[in-house]
Amino acid sequence: MKKQNIIIIGGGIVGMAAAWEFAKNSNFSVTLVEKQPTLGGMSTWDAIGQFHWDRYYHVLLSRDSETLQLISELGLDDKLFWTTAKSGFFGNNRLVSLSGALDFITFPFLSLFQKVRLVFGILYISMIKDGSKLEKQYVRTWMTKVFGRRVYERIWDPLLRSKLGKGKEETSAVFIWATIKRLYGARSDSADKQEKMGHVEGGYAQILQIWEEELIKKGVVIVKNEPVLSVDTNKNIVNTVSSKYIFDQILITTPSPIAVDLLGRDLPEGDYKKFLTGQKYLGVICLRLLLKKSLSPYYVINLLDETLPFTGIIESTNVIGCDQVGGNHLVYLPRYSVEEDEFSKFDEKKIEQEFINALQKVFPELKKEDIITSTLSVERFVQPLYTLDYGNRIPSFSLPIEGVYLANTSMIKNATLNNNAALKLAKEAAAKEMVIEGVNSVYS
C-alpha cells in the first residue's frame, strides 16, 4: 500500500504530538512544517542572558498523565524532579503566604466564616464530575453564588485575572471548575496534601530537542523556519516561502485566525467558518527577569492590587531550582489581555520600564543593579476565551474540505489550556479523525 503524505502545519505541542502519533504507523509519510527556527510553540525556549530556559513559565502536575507518558517515552524519567510549591497573595501593600494549613488559618484577607465557606466551596466543586452545565453561566456569577462576593473578590478574582486578564468577565464557569479540579488533584495526590509541581532538568529545551531527534529517527521530515503562505486544497499543495509540498491529508494546528488565512477562499461559508472566525483569543505580554537575588519563597504571587500592570508574579526558580540558571533567580511577569489592551500600543522599552517600576512597588528592596537581564515576549494568540456555551460549539477535527483537518487549542473542551490537554487533543485527532481509505486508524 502506498504511503499517504501527511503535512502537519505548526510545530507546537499539538503538531509535534500529532506527528509522534502518525509516525507510529508505517502507512504514513509525515512532514512537519514550522515557521519558527525552533519547535514547541508557546513551550519553546529562549536565551536568558548566557542561559536557556522556557520562554513562558511551565510546570508539571502529578495528574498530567499524557505529559508524564511522553517524558517516559523520551527516556527522561531520571531528569524529572518534584517540588512543593508555595503561593502568596499581595494586597494592601502586604505580601502573605497561602501555602499550608497554618497560613490559611492566619490569612488576613478573609474572615473565619469566609474561610469555612472557601473550604466547603472547593470540596463542592471538586465533586462535580461533569462541568458542561457550567458553560451556561459566567464565572463571576457562579463563583459568587458558591463562595460569596468577598471570597470571590479576594481569592478567585486574582487567580482568574492572572490567567485571563480582563477576559475573565467573558469566561464561563467551566474554566474555573477545570482549574480547581486540576490543582485540587495535584494536592490530593500528595501525601502531605501540598501542591507538588514538577520540571525536567533543562526545561522544555531538553524535552523538545530530544523529542525532535526522536521524530526524525521515526522518519518525520521536520521543516523549520519556513512560514506557510497558503494551502491550495484543490491541488493538494502547501505553499511556503521557498517550497511547495504535496499532500494527501493535511492537519493544521495553528491558531484559528491563522488557519482561516491559510485556507482563504477554500474554506466554505458555514458553521465551521463561523466558529473559527468568531473566536476571541487571549494574548500575553510577558517580561522575564534574571535576578541576582530571590524576591520571595513563592512560586506564584496572586495580586489583589489591580493597579499593577502585570497579572501575576511567577518566580520559576522556586520550583526549577536556581542551578538551572547559574545560581540566579528567574521571574516571569505576565499580562494576559484581549485585543483592545492598552499595553499592546506601547513600545517594548516602555512596557519593560512600567513592569519593573511596578515590581519595585511590591518589592522596594529590588534595585536596578539586581537585574542581570530582562527580555520581553509577546504572543498574540495564546488561547481562545471559553465564553458561554463554548464547548457545544466546538466542531469535529474534519473541516468541510476533503482531506483537511484541524486540531488546535480552540478544540480543548472543559479543560484549562496546558500541555497535557494539548497532548491529549493531538492523540484524539490522530486516532479518531485522520482516517483514510484502507486505514482504519493510526493504530491499525
N, C-alpha and C positions, 0 to 999 in steps of 0.2 A: 504494500500500500504506500502510495506517495505521501511523503510528509507534507503536512499543512503548515504554511508560513503564517506565523502569528506575530504581528507587530504590536508591541506594547508602548504606548506613548506616555512618558512620565516615569522617571526613575526614583520616585519617592518610595515610602514604605509599601504602599499598595502595589505599585508597579513592580518592585523587586519581589514582593511576596507572590504575586501572580506568576512572574517568570519562574520563581522557585518551584511552584506547583506544576506548571506546564513542563518544566524541564525533567520532571519525574516520569514523563510519558514519551516513549520513543516515536510516537506518531506526529509529534510537533517539532517544528524548527522555529525557535524563538529569537526575536530581535527586540532589545530594549533600547529605546531612544530617549535621551535626557538632554535638556537644553543647557544645564549647568555643567561645570567641569567635574563635579563630584555627585555621587548618588546620595539618596537619603531624604531629599526634600527638606521639610521642616526639622528633620532629625540629623541633618548633616553637621559638620564641624567647621570650625574656623581657627585661624591663628589668633591667639590671645597673648600678645607680647611674643615671647620666644616659645610659648607652649601652644598646644592644640587642645581644644575641648568643644563640647556641643555648642552650636550657635544659639540654641534656645535650651532652656533647662528641661531635663527629663529625669525621671526616676522610675524604678520598677516597684510594683506592689506584689505581695505574695500570691495573689489570685490572678496575676497576669499569665495565665497558663499558656497562651499562644506564644508570647514573647519568651517565656522560660523554655518552651519546647524548641524554639528556634536557636536560642543560646546553646542548648544542649546539642542540637544537630550540628552547630558550628564548632563544637568542641571547646566551648568557653566556660564550662561549668566551674572550672577551678579559678576562673577570673571573676566570679560573681561574689559580691560581698553585700551584707545586710547591716543596716544601722538603725537604731532607734532615733526617730526624728522628733525634734521639738518644734512647737509652734508658739508664736507670740501674737499679741494684739497691741496696736499703738492707738491711743486715744487720749484726749485731754492732756496732751504733752507727757503721757506716761507710756512706758513700754512694759507690759506684763506678760507672764508666761501662761499658756493654757496647754500644758503638755502631760498632765497627770491628775490624779485624784485630788491631791492637796492644792494644786493650782486651781482646780475647778472650785473647790470649797472657798478659796480666798479671792476668786476672780471678782474684781471690784465693779465691773460694768453691768452685773446682773444681781438682782435680789435673790434671796433664798427661794422664794416661790417661783421666780423665773428660771432658776437653775433646775428645780424639780421638773418644771414644765419642759425644759430643754431635753432632759434625760428621757422622759416618757415620750416626747415627740420623736426623738431619734429611734427609740425602740419601736414605736408605732410604724415609722416609715421603713425601718429595716425588715419588718414582717410583711410588707406589701410585696407580693410575688409578681404581679403584673402592673406595670406603671402606665399602660396605654391609656387608661381613663384620665390620667392627669394631663394628657395632651390638650384637653379642652379648657384648662384653667391656667391663668397667668401665675407664674411662680410667686410673685409678691402676694397675690390674693390668697393662694392656697397655703403658703407658709405662714402667713399672718393668722389664718384660721387655726392651724396646727399648733403654733408656738406662741402666738400673741404678738402684738406690734413691737413691744420693747425687745423681745428676744430676736425677732426678725431683724430689727434695725441694728442690734449690737453684735450679732453673730453671723447671720446668714447673708445680710445685705453686703457686708465687706467681702465675704467669700465669693458671692456672685459677681461683685464688682471686679474682683481680682481675676476672674475667668472671662467675664463678658463685657466689662466696661459699661457704658450706657445701654448696651444691647440687652442688659438684664431685664429692662422694662418690657421687652417684646418677647421674652422667652417663656415657654410653657413650663409647668411644674415638673414635667417628666425629667428635665435636665437635673434638677437638684435631687430628685429621687435616685437617679442613676449615680450621681456623685456620692451621695450618702451611702448607697449600697456598696460602692467600690471601696470607699475609705473605711467604712464600718467593717467590711470584710477583712481589710488589712489588719485592723486591730483584733478582730475576733480570732484570726488565725495565729496570733501571737500569744505565747504563754503568759506574758505579763500584761496583756491587753493594751500594749502601747503600739503606736503605729510604726511598722517596720518599712523602711524604704531601701531599695537595692540599687546597685550600679555594677557595671562591668568595668574592670580596670582598663583604663584607656578610653572609656566612654564610648559613644556611638561611632567614633572614628575607628575603634578596634572592631566593633561589630560589623560595620558597613564594609570595611576593607576586606575582611575575611569572607563576608557574605558575597561580595563581588568576585573574589577569587574562586569561590565555590561555584558560583553561577557560570563562570567561564569554563570551569572544568566540566560542568554538565552540558556544555555546548551552547549556552546562551551567548549570542552576539550582543555586546554592550557598546552602544554608540553614545559618547558623552560630548558635551559642548557643541551640540548640534540642534538648535531650535527647529521645531516643526512649523512650517509656514501654512500648510493646508493639507486636507485629506480629500482626495478625489475618490468618492465611493463608487462612481460609475466605472472607473478604470482600475479600481483597487490599488491606488498609488498613494503613498505618503510622500509629500514634498517637503524636504528640509532645505536649509540654507545652501547646502552644497551637493545633495544627493537625492535620489528617488528610490523608494523601497516598495516592492510589490508584495501584496499581502493576500491571503485567503480569508483570514479573520483579523480583526483589529480590536484591541482593548485600549480605551482611552481612560487614563487615571488622573488627568489634570483636574483642577477646579472647574466647576460647571461653566462659568463665563468663558474660560479659555477653550473648553470643549466646543461650545457654541460657535466661537470664532473659527476654530479649525474646520468644522464641518460646513460652515457657511450656508449656502442655499441648498445643500444636500439634505439638511435637517428639515423635514416637513413640518408644516404647522400642525398643531395638535396639543394634546395634554402633556406629552413628553417635553416638547419645546417650552411649554408654559412653565413646567416645573423647573427646568434648567435656567430659564431667563428670569424667573420670579424669585430666585433665591437671594437673600440678603446675607452677605458674608461679613464676618469679623476680620479686621486686620490687626496687626500688632506692631508697635514700635518698642524695641527692647534695647536698653543700654546695658552692656556688660562692663563691669569694672573689675580689674585685677588690683587688689589692695595689699598693702604691707601688713595690715592688722585686721583682725576679725571685728565685725560690727556687733555681733550678738551670738548667743548659742543656738539661735533658732534657724531652722531650715527656711521656714516661711513666716513672714510677719504680715498679718492681716491689718488693714488700715481703716480705722473708724474716721479718720480725718479725710474728708472728701476734697479738701483743697489741694492735697498733694497731687502732682501731675501724673504719677505712675499709680498703678492699681495694686501693687504688692511689692514686697522686698524679699527676694529669694537668695539666701546665702548658700549656694550649692555645695561649697566645701564642708558644710556641716553634715553632709551626707557622704559625699565622694571622698573626703579627706584632702588635706592641704598638700599632701605629697604628689597629687596629680598635677599640680600647678606650681611645683618648685617651692613648696612651703608657704605660698602666698594664699590669698583668700579671694574667692570668685563670687561676685554678687551680680544678680540679674535684676533689672528694674523694668518690668514690662508695663505697657499701656495698651490694653485691648480696646478697640474702638470700632465704631461703624464708619461709613463713608464720610459723613459730614464732620468728623472730628477736627477741631480747630488746629491741633498739633500737626496734622498732615500738611498744613500750609507753611510750616516753619522750616528753615534750613537746619541741617544736622548739627551745626555748632550751637545754634540757639537751643535746640532740644536738649543736647548734652548739658549745657550750662543750667538750664531750667531744672533738669533732673538732679544734677549734683547739688545745686543750691537747696533744693527741697530735701534731699537726703541729709544734708548738714543740719537741717531743722530738726530732723528726727535724732541724728547723732551729731551734736555740736562739737564733739571732740574729734571728728573726722577732719583732717587737714588736707590741703591740696597736695602736699608732699607725700601723703599716704597713698595716693592714687598712682599706681605704676603705669597703667594704660586704661583707656576707655574705647569701646567700639560700639557703634550704633548699627542695629539691623532693623530693616523694615520689611514686612511681608503684607501684601495686600489681601491675599486670600488664605486665611488660616483655617476657618471652619464656617459653615453656614450657621445662621441663627436658628435654633429649634423653636420656631414660632408655633402658635396654636394649631393643633391637628396636623403637625408636620409629618409624623410617621405614616399617616394614612395617605399621604400624597407621594410617597416615595415610589417610583416606578420600578420595573424589573431591570435587570442588567442589560437586557436586549433592547437596543434602540429600534425605532421603526425603519431601519435601514438594514438590509440583509448583510450579515457578516460583521456588523459593527456593534460593539458592546461598550458599556460604561461602568466603571467601578471607582467611585471616589468617596471622599468623606461625607458628601451630602447624603449618602445612602446608608449611613450608620443610623440604626433605629434604636431609640430608647436606651442610649448609652452615651457616656461622655466621650469626647474625642481624645483618644490616646493610642499609642502604637499597638497595644493589644487588640483594640477594636478594629484598627486598620488591618492587622494581620488576619483577623477572623473574617473580615469583609472580603479580602482578596481570596481567601480559601473558598469562601462560598461562591464567589464569582467564577472561579475556575472549575469548581466541582459541579455547579448546577446549571450554569448558563452557557458556557463556552462549549456547546455540543455541536459537533459537525457530522456530516454524513459518514456513516461507517464507524464512528467512535461514540460510544455512549457517554463517556465522561473521561476526565483525565486519569481516572484510576482504573479504566478498563484494560 
